[in-house]
Amino acid sequence: MSDFDAIDFNLNFNNFNPDEVQVDETINAVFIIDISPSIASYEKDLNHAFNDFTQTMQKSHVADQLMVSVIEFNNDVHVKSGFQPIKSIPTIKFKPSGVGTALYDATAQGLKMAMDYRENLEASGVMTKTLLFIITDGMDNSSNTPAKTVKTKINEVIAEEQNAFSFTTILFGVGNAAQFEQAQKEMGVQHLAKVGTSGDEIRKMINFISQSISSTANNTQITF
């Protein structure tokens, strides 16, 4: 058993029953969102943009395929929603709280949830594409999970994949961009997108996420 597999988060994920999925393929999007105190400067814009995203995707051509899980983190990690159809995702309010940033713990949590649910879906005959969207404005200062543990697992998943478009990880670094390159590399996250804290920048980030989901559904490359 690897260090990653030994992680026990002791949480009820409340995932949608794989046996009740009515499509041949799902797109599983995991949102791993920083709610440490420093997000206060763009809290309102983040909430507005995320809920706009939810409402838009509920009416989109991928709505029947899209499953969403939401994880938030400060110095602790909290699963707001296990994997549920986008049509079941309610309005969400992210509130700054806590005293630190457990970026590595949260990413490990999201990755483990994603791969466990993917395995359950595939056992039920449902093919799956997985997207991890990590949104943070600070470096890790609170995790028990080493970054290298996350990197090892991501590399294992990528090495096993036959379909180049079926697993994608993106870190959105909000604010001081330079510091996020280190976190991206240490965790082995495939892509880094740098985002400002203005309302326009936050909306651009969420729009990019929407486009990434559509591209994944259409088997086309995500463009940065």
N, C-alpha and C positions, 0 to 999 in steps of 0.2 A: 504493500500500500504506500502510495506517495504521500508527501506532506500535505498536498492539496486535498487528497481524498480523505485524510484524517480530520479535516476541518469539520467541526460540528457546530453549526450556527444555532441549533435548537429553536428553529422557527417554523411556524405553520405557514406554508407558502400559499395555500388556498388556490391552487391551480385549477383551471377548467378541466373537466374530465376528458382525457384523450379519446375515450370511446364514444363521446358525444360530438366530436368534431365532424362536420358534414362536408369538408372539402378534402381533396387529394393532397394538397400541399398548403402549409401555413408559413407565414412570415412572422417570426417571433422577435419582437423588438423589446430590448431591455433598456430602460432609462435609469441610469445611476447618477443621482443628482445631489450635489453639494448643498447643504443647508446650514453650513457653519455661519457664524455671525457676520462674516465679511460679505455675504450676498445681499445684505440689507440695501445696498445702493442700487441694485437692479431687481429686487424682489418682485415689485409690482409688474415690471415688464416680463419677467420670467413666467409668472403665473398667467398673465394675459396671453402670452405667446403659446405656452404649453396647452392651455385650454382651447385656444383657437385651433391648434393642431389637432386636438382630439375631435373637436366638432367637425373639422374639415375632413379628416380621415374617416369618420363615421359615415360620411356621404360619398366616399370615393369608390373607385372601381376595385380597390383592394380590400374593402371593408370586411368582406366575408372571410378573407384569408388572414387578416392581421390580428395577431395576439400580442398584448402589451403587458409587460411587468414593470412596476415602478419601485425603485429603491431609493431612499434618501439617506444621507449620512452627514454627521458632524463628527464628534469624537466617538460616536456609536453608529451602528448600522440598523436601519429600520425598513422592513419590507412594507410598503404602502399597499401593494397589490401583487399577488402572484399572477401568473399568465391568465389573462381573461380576454375575450373578444373585445376589440376596440369599441364595439357598440355598447359594451357593458361598463366602460370606464367612465366614472362620474367626473364632475368638476373637481379639480385637485387644487389645494392651496399649500404651497411651500412656504414655511415660516422659518426665518433665521433663528437658530438656537444652538445650544451646546457651547463647547469651549475649544474644539479642535477639529482636525480633518483626518478621518480614517479612510483615506483614498484607496489604499491597497486592500484593506479589509472589505470595503464596499465592492470593489471590482472583483475580488475573489468570490464574494457572495453572489453577485450577478452572474458571473461565469458558471459557477457551480449550478445555480438554479437553471440557467439556460441549457446546459448540457444534460442535466438530469431530465428536464421536461422534454427535450429533444429526443432523448433515448426512449422515453415513455410514448411519445407520439409515433416514433418509427416502429415501435413494437406493436402499435395499433394499426400500422399500415399507412400512416400519414407521413409524407415527406416534409422536410422542414428546412427553412433558411433562417439563419440567426444573425441579428444585428445587435451589437452592444454599443450604446451611446453613453459615454461618460462625460459629465459636465461638472467642471470644478474651477474654482478661482484661487486655490491654494495648494501648497505642497503638503504631502503627508506628514503628520506629526503625532498620530495617535494609533496607528495600526499594530496589531500583533502579527499579522501575516506579512512576511517579507515580500518585496517586489519580485524577487527571483522565483518565488513559488507561483505567482501569477504568470510570469513569463514562461516558465516550464510548461504549465498547463495550456496556455495559448499555443505554444509551439507544437505541443502534442496534437491538439485539435486540428491545426492547420496541416500538419503532416499526414493526418488520416483522411483529409478531405479529398474527394474525387472531383467535386464541383467547385470551381474557383470562386463562384459567386454565393456559396451557401453559408459562409461564415465571415463576418466582418466586424472589426472592432475600431471605434473612432473615439479619440479623446478630444473634447472641446475645452481648450484652455481659455478661460475668461479673464481678461485683464492683462497682467504682466506676462507676456507670452514666453519670454526666455526661459522661465523656470519650468515650464511644462514639458519641454523637450526631454529633460532628464527623466521625468516621471514616465513619459511615453516609452522611452528606450528601456528603462529599467523593468517595466511591466511587459514589454514586448507587444504593446498595443500597435496595431498595423498603421494607423493614420493619426495625424495631429492636425486639428483645425484651430486657428487662433481667432479669438472673438473679443471684440470690445464690449464695454459694459453699457453702451447706449441702447435705447429702445430699438433703434434701427438694426443694430448689430445682433441683438438677441432675436429679433424677428427673422433676420437673415439665417441665423443658426437653425432655428426651428424649420424654416422653409427648406433649408438644405437637408434636414432630417427627413422631411416629407418626400423630397425628390429622391433621396437615397432609398427609401422604402419602395417608391414606384419603380426605380431602376432595378432593384432587386427582384421585384415581382415580374418585371419584363425581361429578366436575364440579361440586362445590359450593365456595363461597367459604371460604378459610381465615380463621378468626376469631381476633382477637388480644385 
